[in-house]
Amino acid sequence: MGDWWSLLIIRDAFRGHKRFGEFHKSLGLAKNILSARLKKLVDAQILSVEADAESASHRYVLTPKGESLHPILVALWQWGEEHCFEGDELKFVMADAVQGKALLKMQPTSQDGRVLRPRDVRLLPRNAAAISHASRESIGRRKTGATRS
């Protein structure tokens, strides 16, 4: 994931590219570099290799781990929309496939729904965060009289 080409390959996989030639045509990347990046993504279990029923070759398919990168790509797209384009320069908008409406801007939110800015976030040891979350749940149950089942 750490290099630019891998991110572009993943982006193209989300766009429906599956075959080596499709990635090559879209990216214009040297075949040896594309092959090495695809292998890395397969080794990292972001893509899997499947037999292609339409030809004697194979295709690259996003795994569940690869599909979990979707929010990252949406956030990068939205950042680019905001900071890298002028006026009508951007030709596409990311939209909900069912309703056809533009996506809301992705923002980190707290468990109670507040939008969090960088100054509102801190890193805690994993155990401290779990204990803090459990304590809040316990307090909430005591206030409402609810019990955990």
Secondary structure, DSSP 8 states (H G I E B T S, - for coil): --SHHHHHHHHHHHTT--SHHHHHHHH---HHHHHHHHHHHHHTTSEEEEE-TTSSSEEEEE-HHHHTTHHHHHHHHHHHHHHS--TT------B-TTT--B------B-TTS-B--GGG-----HHHHHHHHHHHHHHHHHHHT----
